[in-house]
Amino acid sequence: MKIGLMGLGKLGLPVALAIESKGHEVVGYDINPDIEKYLEQRDIPYREVGAKELLQNTNIKVLSIEKMVQFSEIIFVPIQTPHNPHYEGITRLPVERVDFDYTFLKNGIKDLANEIEKQKKETVVIIISTVLPGTIRKEIKPLLNQYTKLCYNPFFIAMGTTIKNFNNPEFVLFGMDDEEAAKKAEEFYKTIHKAPFFKCTIEEAEMIKVSYNTYITSKIDIANTIMEACHKMENIDCDVVTKALSLATERLISPKYLSGGMGDAGGCHPRDNIALSWLARRLKLSYDWYENLMICREKQTEWLADLIIEQAKKNPDIPIWILGKSFKKETNLIVGSCSILLGNILKERGISFQMFDPHVDNEVPQFGRAIFFIGTNHDEFLSFNFPNGSVVIDPWRYIQVHSKEVTLISVGNSKHD
């Protein structure tokens, strides 16, 4: 098929590469002039598993909206719906809550719909941006015309592994108003994978998407609660506990996200929970579960800050390093990073520290004896040479220290003593 993407950013371009790899012709439009440079140089400034190989042979073209509409049978719209930086999860949970900013999405849809109407060409337009329930009917549909066949198809992907997640989803979530548009989309997805194609109303799809993200945060909060309890008791390794729980695939579903570590992070989950907390207040729900999740995440990060401060009091003459800034190991993106939240909590308490991430920073600093906290479980830290006299705090329990002169604190494993 001939596929267009209205937006070739950190989500759109990897998706375009994934679609092209399945034999489709792909074009796109983007207001960022650097996108053409990325395609010409066959390189992108962010980490994305599998992108480097696909970029070497890509034929994706950046076109005007007019030419993209002329070319495309289906147009995907991955335009950002950002939250204010205060609502990304790298700072304390604000007292006030707000919805996402739909300005970019509305402007993009308006431009696209106007061109479709100008050409009088019936076109399947599939929005994949994250929105709160009710948004598309209220904010987007009034911008459309008879030629625009709108669908809502949010992806369950994670930045850094977008291509892999797009090609191998658990299921395709598809909110629809137009049966013919849905049939065309289902035909397209059969060329990508064999995952179930789940059809529902647009409002149901909006609710399913954000509920999915919230469920992941819930699992991570539960796993980190287990980690803290195990750390404070004797003779318990939290990984043994969560491994046993992960075997209960009938009642607890799956072992994914069920391991202690840093809090939920990234450009979707923290901000989605905060936005849903706003929605909970607007709907006057009996209990704001979404706020509860974010407070839990924040308090658990405070506890990790306490562990650092405790070691700093024992070792007042050595510096503190947080190793890792990105929100997970497969990416160099720091949006929603729990490491950044940890740093902000330490700043709030007047604690001096430095941060380093091999995939974010250009220069590797000279490390001496220090208190090292592993904020992101990058593979590079497995071979890190911790200087003698250092203290290593590892909430992931994956670091091995071979020197008796280095103190390793495996958070959540009370056997570490």
ROTORKE-251758 format. One line per 4 residues: number of its first residue (from 1); their letters; for each residue z, x, y of C-alpha. Coordinates in pm, whole numbers. Each point is the difference from the previous one (the first is absolute). Layout:
NUM	A	Z,X,Y ~ ... $
This chain:
1	MKIG	0,0,0 ~ -25,92,366 ~ 353,31,136 ~ 121,46,357 $
5	LMGL	342,102,130 ~ 116,-102,346 ~ 225,303,41 ~ -12,341,-169 $
9	GKLG	351,127,63 ~ 262,125,-248 ~ -45,-315,-209 ~ -364,-91,66 $
13	LPVA	-163,335,-68 ~ 171,65,-338 ~ -87,-356,-105 ~ -360,58,109 $
17	LAIE	-13,316,-213 ~ 147,-188,-298 ~ -258,-279,32 ~ -286,245,38 $
21	SKGH	115,187,-312 ~ -67,-320,-198 ~ -366,-2,98 ~ 1,-222,309 $
25	EVVG	-172,76,331 ~ 266,30,270 ~ -9,10,380 ~ 270,-40,259 $
29	YDIN	93,-35,363 ~ 287,164,186 ~ 96,51,365 ~ 125,352,-82 $
33	PDIE	-284,252,59 ~ 170,251,-230 ~ -90,-206,-308 ~ -362,119,15 $
37	KYLE	127,360,24 ~ 213,-49,-312 ~ -303,-123,-193 ~ -224,278,135 $
41	QRDI	258,270,-75 ~ 94,-174,-328 ~ 369,40,75 ~ 284,-222,125 $
45	PYRE	323,104,178 ~ 231,-190,-235 ~ 82,40,-369 ~ -172,-244,-234 $
49	VGAK	-22,63,-374 ~ -364,11,-111 ~ -151,-19,350 ~ -109,363,19 $
53	ELLQ	-227,-32,-303 ~ -152,-331,111 ~ -64,126,354 ~ -224,276,-132 $
57	NTNI	-262,-250,-117 ~ 52,-295,232 ~ -283,-183,172 ~ 224,-230,204 $
61	KVLS	-144,-61,345 ~ 178,-102,320 ~ -203,-273,170 ~ 28,-239,292 $
65	IEKM	150,-343,-71 ~ -348,-149,37 ~ -154,224,-265 ~ 300,-30,-230 $
69	VQFS	-31,-381,1 ~ -374,24,-62 ~ 61,229,-298 ~ 304,-151,-171 $
73	EIIF	50,-274,-259 ~ 378,34,20 ~ 199,148,288 ~ 358,117,-59 $
77	VPIQ	232,15,301 ~ 281,257,-35 ~ 95,3,371 ~ 357,104,71 $
81	TPHN	275,-248,88 ~ 257,248,134 ~ 364,-46,71 ~ 180,154,296 $
85	PHYE	130,350,-96 ~ 354,-140,16 ~ -88,-221,-298 ~ -147,261,-236 $
89	GITR	323,92,-176 ~ 52,350,143 ~ 269,-118,242 ~ 298,-232,-22 $
93	LPVE	-80,-365,-64 ~ -44,-159,346 ~ 204,-307,89 ~ -312,-180,120 $
97	RVDF	-293,-70,-237 ~ -369,-59,69 ~ -316,-92,-188 ~ -280,252,-58 $
101	DYTF	-246,72,280 ~ -322,-183,-88 ~ -192,110,311 ~ -225,250,-180 $
105	LKNG	-75,-238,-286 ~ -78,-293,231 ~ -227,210,221 ~ -184,138,-302 $
109	IKDL	-44,-342,-161 ~ -118,-147,330 ~ -266,271,39 ~ -107,-36,-362 $
113	ANEI	-16,-381,8 ~ -199,2,324 ~ -261,230,-153 ~ -18,-210,-318 $
117	EKQK	-56,-312,211 ~ -260,181,210 ~ -195,88,-315 ~ 67,-344,-155 $
121	KETV	59,179,-329 ~ 252,-144,-246 ~ 230,292,-81 ~ 304,36,-225 $
125	VIII	276,159,209 ~ 307,119,-189 ~ 310,95,197 ~ 224,250,-180 $
129	STVL	246,72,283 ~ 367,-88,-55 ~ 109,-310,195 ~ 296,-235,-14 $
133	PGTI	-44,-344,-162 ~ -182,-246,225 ~ -164,267,215 ~ -362,-40,-109 $
137	RKEI	-5,-376,52 ~ 171,30,338 ~ -143,323,144 ~ -328,74,-181 $
141	KPLL	-174,-320,-106 ~ -39,-128,360 ~ -216,308,67 ~ -252,-82,-273 $
145	NQYT	-323,-199,-25 ~ -196,-186,-268 ~ -178,315,-119 ~ 318,201,-66 $
149	KLCY	129,-61,-354 ~ 358,123,26 ~ 220,119,-288 ~ 333,185,-13 $
153	NPFF	30,281,-253 ~ 296,231,77 ~ 15,312,-217 ~ 299,136,-191 $
157	IAMG	-64,364,81 ~ 203,296,126 ~ -133,247,254 ~ -92,324,-174 $
161	TTIK	-101,-178,-320 ~ -222,-272,153 ~ -308,83,-208 ~ 195,6,-326 $
165	NFNN	185,-323,82 ~ -317,-182,110 ~ -186,94,-318 ~ 295,-79,-229 $
169	PEFV	197,-297,138 ~ 243,-219,-191 ~ -192,-300,131 ~ -221,-107,290 $
173	LFGM	177,-237,239 ~ -255,-231,159 ~ 76,-267,258 ~ -297,-227,59 $
177	DDEE	-135,-290,200 ~ -358,23,-126 ~ -72,-27,-374 ~ -345,164,25 $
181	AAKK	143,296,191 ~ 267,40,-268 ~ -265,-3,-274 ~ -194,274,174 $
185	AEEF	315,209,44 ~ 97,-47,-365 ~ -348,110,-104 ~ 46,313,213 $
189	YKTI	339,85,-151 ~ -138,-24,-353 ~ -202,313,85 ~ 319,187,99 $
193	HKAP	251,-78,-277 ~ 116,-259,-252 ~ 322,-103,175 ~ 84,-372,33 $
197	FFKC	-142,-179,304 ~ 280,-223,132 ~ -124,-279,229 ~ 229,-198,230 $
201	TIEE	18,-134,353 ~ -10,244,289 ~ 361,-84,89 ~ 111,63,-358 $
205	AEMI	-178,335,1 ~ 171,95,326 ~ 339,-81,-154 ~ -72,175,-330 $
209	KVSY	-102,323,175 ~ 317,43,207 ~ 222,-126,-284 ~ -147,268,-227 $
213	NTYI	96,268,251 ~ 349,-143,44 ~ 55,-3,-375 ~ -73,374,-12 $
217	TSKI	256,63,275 ~ 252,-204,-201 ~ -54,214,-310 ~ 34,324,196 $
221	DIAN	318,-122,171 ~ 147,-94,-339 ~ -96,337,-150 ~ 153,186,294 $
225	TIME	320,-205,-30 ~ 18,113,-364 ~ -62,359,113 ~ 286,-8,250 $
229	ACHK	243,-155,-248 ~ -90,255,-267 ~ 45,285,247 ~ 353,-119,81 $
233	MENI	115,-44,-360 ~ 41,243,-288 ~ -238,91,-280 ~ -290,-228,99 $
237	DCDV	-363,94,64 ~ -175,-277,194 ~ -332,91,-162 ~ 147,-86,-340 $
241	VTKA	119,-334,138 ~ -333,-93,159 ~ -193,123,-304 ~ 193,-247,-215 $
245	LSLA	-54,-280,252 ~ -372,73,9 ~ -21,-80,-371 ~ 87,-363,83 $
249	TERL	-361,-85,77 ~ 50,-368,-78 ~ 274,-72,254 ~ -22,296,241 $
253	ISPK	-382,15,-17 ~ -98,369,38 ~ 151,346,53 ~ -205,62,316 $
257	YLSG	214,53,313 ~ 312,-9,-218 ~ 124,355,58 ~ 250,129,254 $
261	GMGD	-130,200,295 ~ -80,-59,364 ~ -33,-351,140 ~ -315,-209,0 $
265	AGGC	-252,139,246 ~ -357,3,124 ~ -216,-200,235 ~ 51,-333,-181 $
269	HPRD	336,-70,-159 ~ 262,75,271 ~ -206,-163,274 ~ -81,-300,-223 $
273	NIAL	368,-61,-70 ~ 87,21,369 ~ -283,-240,87 ~ 112,-238,-276 $
277	SWLA	350,16,146 ~ -154,-125,326 ~ -170,-280,-195 ~ 328,-84,-177 $
281	RRLK	167,-46,338 ~ -289,-209,133 ~ 12,-224,-309 ~ 383,-5,13 $
285	LSYD	33,97,-366 ~ 346,-41,-147 ~ 24,376,-59 ~ -207,288,135 $
289	WYEN	-58,197,-321 ~ -251,226,176 ~ 259,121,250 ~ 234,62,-292 $
293	LMIC	-257,229,-165 ~ -48,206,315 ~ 373,31,64 ~ 48,113,-360 $
297	REKQ	-277,262,43 ~ 157,118,325 ~ 353,24,-140 ~ -123,194,-303 $
301	TEWL	-174,246,233 ~ 323,30,201 ~ 178,92,-322 ~ -251,279,-64 $
305	ADLI	64,120,356 ~ 371,5,-88 ~ -75,231,-294 ~ -181,240,234 $
309	IEQA	281,-9,256 ~ 258,59,-274 ~ -180,319,-102 ~ -45,101,364 $
313	KKNP	377,-13,48 ~ 46,226,-303 ~ -273,236,123 ~ 16,-14,382 $
317	DIPI	-184,327,50 ~ -332,-93,-166 ~ -283,-227,124 ~ -115,-331,-148 $
321	WILG	-357,-54,-118 ~ -154,-330,-108 ~ -291,89,-228 ~ -269,-268,21 $
325	KSFK	-108,-234,279 ~ -266,-216,-167 ~ 105,-335,-142 ~ -102,103,-352 $
329	KETN	-138,304,-177 ~ -365,-110,-30 ~ -54,-21,374 ~ 48,183,328 $
333	LIVG	68,-323,191 ~ 350,-32,146 ~ -12,-368,100 ~ 312,-181,-126 $
337	SCSI	135,324,-147 ~ 360,-13,-121 ~ 24,374,67 ~ -69,-71,367 $
341	LLGN	262,-278,-6 ~ 248,248,-151 ~ -80,246,278 ~ 52,-265,266 $
345	ILKE	339,-88,-147 ~ 101,368,6 ~ -114,23,365 ~ 208,-308,79 $
349	RGIS	303,181,-140 ~ -67,317,198 ~ -102,207,-303 ~ -260,272,56 $
353	FQMF	-268,45,-266 ~ -361,98,-53 ~ -275,-159,-209 ~ -293,143,-193 $
357	DPHV	-278,-160,-200 ~ -277,210,-162 ~ -251,-283,50 ~ 92,-83,358 $
361	DNEV	84,334,165 ~ -252,279,51 ~ 240,293,-22 ~ 256,81,-268 $
365	PQFG	324,113,166 ~ 215,287,-116 ~ 290,-144,-195 ~ 338,164,-30 $
369	RAIF	323,-123,-155 ~ 29,-370,86 ~ 89,-350,-105 ~ -325,-147,-137 $
373	FIGT	-46,-373,-44 ~ -308,-109,-198 ~ -135,-290,205 ~ -339,-27,-173 $
377	NHDE	-41,101,-363 ~ -309,216,53 ~ -101,212,-300 ~ 1,306,226 $
381	FLSF	380,-10,14 ~ 23,49,-377 ~ -94,366,48 ~ 187,38,330 $
385	NFPN	205,320,19 ~ 338,-117,128 ~ 187,299,150 ~ 331,100,-155 $
389	GSVV	298,-170,158 ~ -197,-318,66 ~ 91,-358,-87 ~ -277,-228,-131 $
393	IDPW	52,-378,14 ~ -256,-172,-222 ~ -3,-383,-2 ~ -294,6,-243 $
397	RYIQ	171,220,-263 ~ -316,198,-65 ~ 87,341,145 ~ 114,275,-233 $
401	VHSK	192,296,138 ~ 17,315,-209 ~ 234,203,219 ~ 377,-34,-31 $
405	EVTL	14,87,370 ~ -162,-332,93 ~ 198,-326,-16 ~ -206,-296,-124 $
409	ISVG	122,-352,64 ~ -202,-245,-210 ~ 77,-328,173 ~ 79,-279,-245 $
413	NSKH	87,232,-287 ~ 375,36,-12 ~ -51,253,-280 ~ -112,248,269 $
417	D	362,118,35 $
